[in-house]
Amino acid sequence: MTPRVHKIFLILFLIAFAATIIIYFVSDKNMRYTWYAGGSALVLYFFYRFSKQ
């Protein structure tokens, strides 16, 4: 995987992580949407962490 794509996964992970916190408070602590955002952040983290540079 190229370093550019590796950085894109990092940026997407950071956005998803921030979105998880924002969704938790904006949606009046609705855990369904928080779990969706957190799950996508986790998947993006694994893509970033276990991809070859």
Secondary structure, 3 states (H helix, E strand, C coil): CCHHHHHHHHHHHHHHHHHHHHHHHHCCCCHHHHHHHHHHHHHHHHHHHCCCC
